[in-house]
Amino acid sequence: MNNEFLEALYALEKEKGIPVDILMETIEAALLSAYKRNFGSVQNARVQINRETGDYQVFTQHTVVEKDVDPRLEISLSDATKLDPRYQLGEVVEYEVTPRDFGRIAAQTAKQVVMQRIREAERNLVYEEYANRERDIVTGVVQRAEQKNVYVELGKAEAILTPSEQAHGEVYRHGDRIKAYILEVKKTTKGPQVFVSRTHPG
């Protein structure tokens, strides 16, 4: 990750409205998971991305204890004070442990996180657009019928025309342009779900 990566994040903030800080925090959490999965799941660790350069570092964290040391999680007070005499019991000592071969994993992980966030942002934008149009009349194109539901393409979203909202005697064929009333817009994990009606008095 480098300046180009940072520039891409700032461009995303402008285009998609995803704050860079939120992207960074999400990428740091994903990199930490990737580090633990590939290099040591027991260690307490954290990942820090430099907000100015895009460079990242992995640190392991060790709690200062009197004795009975678990070296993966703890450091004795005597060893800690050799590093810095100001350390006290209960404090945390950090070591940088960024693996030399972590770059490819980090880049791949960051890309996946960013793509996921873009999809989420786009779904939210579509949801907000259609949620604001509830009780409006829209025009769409019939795509298909499945289990008596008719699916209508509205542009950025696909609407569902359930049997109870279909006009009596109407037949809906692929490619038909129809007008429908937006009854409700729901958020789902796959994106916004728009329900429309051909019978509503609105």
C-alpha positions as CSV (number, residue, x, y, z in Angstrom):
1,M,0.0,0.0,0.0
2,N,1.3,3.4,-0.9
3,N,0.4,6.9,-2.0
4,E,-1.6,5.6,-5.0
5,F,-3.6,3.5,-2.6
6,L,-4.3,6.6,-0.4
7,E,-5.3,8.6,-3.5
8,A,-7.7,5.9,-4.5
9,L,-9.3,6.0,-1.0
10,Y,-9.7,9.8,-1.1
11,A,-11.2,9.5,-4.6
12,L,-13.7,6.9,-3.2
13,E,-14.6,9.3,-0.4
14,K,-15.5,12.0,-3.0
15,E,-17.3,9.6,-5.4
16,K,-19.1,7.3,-3.1
17,G,-19.2,9.2,0.2
18,I,-17.3,6.6,2.2
19,P,-15.2,8.4,4.8
20,V,-11.4,7.6,4.5
21,D,-11.2,7.1,8.3
22,I,-13.9,4.4,8.2
23,L,-12.2,2.7,5.3
24,M,-8.8,2.8,7.1
25,E,-10.2,1.4,10.3
26,T,-12.0,-1.4,8.4
27,I,-8.8,-2.2,6.5
28,E,-6.8,-2.3,9.7
29,A,-9.3,-4.7,11.3
30,A,-9.2,-6.9,8.2
31,L,-5.3,-6.9,8.1
32,L,-5.2,-7.9,11.7
33,S,-7.5,-10.8,11.0
34,A,-5.3,-11.8,8.0
35,Y,-2.1,-11.5,10.2
36,K,-3.6,-13.7,12.9
37,R,-4.8,-16.2,10.4
38,N,-1.4,-16.5,8.6
39,F,1.2,-15.7,11.3
40,G,-0.1,-16.4,14.8
41,S,-3.6,-16.4,16.1
42,V,-2.8,-16.4,19.8
43,Q,-0.9,-13.1,20.0
44,N,-2.5,-9.9,21.0
45,A,-1.7,-7.6,18.1
46,R,-2.8,-4.5,16.3
47,V,-2.3,-3.0,12.8
48,Q,-1.6,0.6,12.1
49,I,-1.8,2.3,8.7
50,N,0.0,5.6,8.3
51,R,-2.6,8.1,7.2
52,E,-0.1,10.1,5.2
53,T,2.0,7.4,3.5
54,G,-0.3,4.4,3.4
55,D,2.5,2.3,5.0
56,Y,1.3,-0.3,7.6
57,Q,2.9,-1.9,10.6
58,V,1.9,-4.9,12.7
59,F,2.5,-4.7,16.5
60,T,2.2,-7.4,19.1
61,Q,1.1,-6.4,22.5
62,H,2.5,-7.9,25.7
63,T,1.1,-7.1,29.2
64,V,3.7,-6.4,31.9
65,V,3.3,-9.0,34.7
66,E,5.4,-9.9,37.8
67,K,6.2,-13.5,36.7
68,D,4.6,-16.7,35.3
69,V,5.1,-15.3,31.9
70,D,3.2,-16.5,28.8
71,P,5.6,-15.1,26.2
72,R,2.9,-14.9,23.5
73,L,0.8,-12.5,25.6
74,E,3.0,-11.2,28.5
75,I,6.4,-9.8,29.4
76,S,7.9,-9.8,32.9
77,L,8.4,-6.6,34.7
78,S,12.2,-7.1,34.8
79,D,12.3,-7.6,31.0
80,A,10.0,-4.6,30.4
81,T,12.1,-2.2,32.5
82,K,15.2,-3.2,30.6
83,L,13.5,-1.8,27.5
84,D,12.2,1.3,29.4
85,P,12.5,1.8,33.2
86,R,9.2,3.6,33.3
87,Y,7.1,0.5,32.5
88,Q,4.8,-0.7,35.3
89,L,2.7,-3.7,36.0
90,G,-0.4,-3.9,33.9
91,E,1.0,-1.7,31.1
92,V,1.4,-2.9,27.5
93,V,4.7,-3.3,25.7
94,E,4.5,-3.3,21.9
95,Y,6.9,-4.8,19.4
96,E,6.8,-4.3,15.7
97,V,6.5,-7.7,14.0
98,T,5.4,-6.8,10.4
99,P,6.2,-9.9,8.4
100,R,8.4,-9.4,5.4
101,D,6.1,-11.4,3.2
102,F,2.9,-9.8,4.4
103,G,2.7,-7.3,1.5
104,R,0.8,-9.5,-1.0
105,I,-1.7,-10.6,1.7
106,A,-2.1,-7.0,2.8
107,A,-2.8,-5.7,-0.7
108,Q,-5.3,-8.4,-1.4
109,T,-7.1,-7.9,1.9
110,A,-7.3,-4.2,1.5
111,K,-8.7,-4.6,-2.0
112,Q,-11.4,-7.0,-0.8
113,V,-12.4,-4.6,2.0
114,V,-12.6,-1.6,-0.2
115,M,-14.7,-3.5,-2.8
116,Q,-17.1,-4.7,-0.1
117,R,-17.4,-1.1,1.3
118,I,-18.1,0.2,-2.3
119,R,-20.9,-2.4,-2.7
120,E,-22.4,-1.4,0.7
121,A,-22.2,2.3,-0.1
122,E,-23.9,1.7,-3.5
123,R,-26.6,-0.4,-1.9
124,N,-27.2,2.4,0.7
125,L,-27.5,5.0,-2.1
126,V,-30.0,2.9,-4.0
127,Y,-32.0,2.2,-0.8
128,E,-32.1,5.9,0.1
129,E,-33.2,6.9,-3.5
130,Y,-36.1,4.4,-3.5
131,A,-37.0,4.8,0.2
132,N,-37.5,8.5,-0.6
133,R,-39.9,7.5,-3.4
134,E,-42.2,5.4,-1.4
135,R,-45.8,6.1,-2.4
136,D,-44.6,7.4,-5.9
137,I,-45.7,6.0,-9.2
138,V,-42.7,4.5,-11.2
139,T,-42.3,3.0,-14.6
140,G,-40.4,-0.3,-15.0
141,V,-39.8,-3.2,-17.3
142,V,-41.0,-6.8,-16.5
143,Q,-37.9,-9.1,-16.2
144,R,-39.3,-12.4,-15.2
145,A,-41.9,-14.3,-13.1
146,E,-41.0,-16.7,-10.3
147,Q,-43.4,-18.5,-7.9
148,K,-46.2,-16.1,-8.9
149,N,-44.0,-13.0,-8.1
150,V,-43.2,-10.7,-11.0
151,Y,-39.8,-8.9,-11.0
152,V,-39.7,-5.5,-12.5
153,E,-36.5,-3.6,-13.4
154,L,-36.7,0.0,-12.2
155,G,-33.3,1.2,-13.3
156,K,-31.0,0.9,-10.3
157,A,-33.1,-1.6,-8.4
158,E,-35.4,-4.6,-9.1
159,A,-38.9,-4.4,-7.7
160,I,-41.2,-7.3,-6.6
161,L,-44.8,-7.3,-7.6
162,T,-46.4,-10.0,-5.4
163,P,-49.6,-11.9,-6.4
164,S,-51.7,-9.8,-3.9
165,E,-50.6,-6.6,-5.6
166,Q,-51.1,-7.7,-9.2
167,A,-54.2,-6.4,-11.0
168,H,-56.8,-9.0,-11.6
169,G,-56.7,-10.4,-15.2
170,E,-53.4,-8.8,-16.1
171,V,-50.7,-10.9,-17.7
172,Y,-47.1,-9.7,-17.3
173,R,-44.6,-10.7,-20.1
174,H,-40.9,-10.2,-20.3
175,G,-40.1,-6.7,-21.7
176,D,-43.5,-5.2,-20.9
177,R,-43.3,-1.6,-19.6
178,I,-45.6,-1.1,-16.6
179,K,-46.4,1.6,-14.1
180,A,-46.5,0.6,-10.5
181,Y,-46.9,2.2,-7.0
182,I,-44.0,1.9,-4.6
183,L,-45.4,0.3,-1.5
184,E,-42.3,-0.3,0.6
185,V,-38.5,-0.4,0.5
186,K,-36.6,-2.8,2.8
187,K,-32.9,-3.1,3.5
188,T,-31.6,-6.6,3.1
189,T,-28.1,-8.1,3.0
190,K,-28.3,-8.4,-0.8
191,G,-29.3,-4.8,-1.1
192,P,-32.6,-2.8,-1.1
193,Q,-35.8,-4.7,-1.8
194,V,-38.5,-2.7,-3.4
195,F,-42.2,-3.8,-3.3
196,V,-44.6,-2.4,-5.8
197,S,-48.3,-2.6,-6.5
198,R,-50.6,-2.5,-9.5
199,T,-53.8,-2.3,-7.4
200,H,-53.0,0.4,-4.8
201,P,-55.4,3.4,-5.2
202,G,-52.4,5.8,-5.0
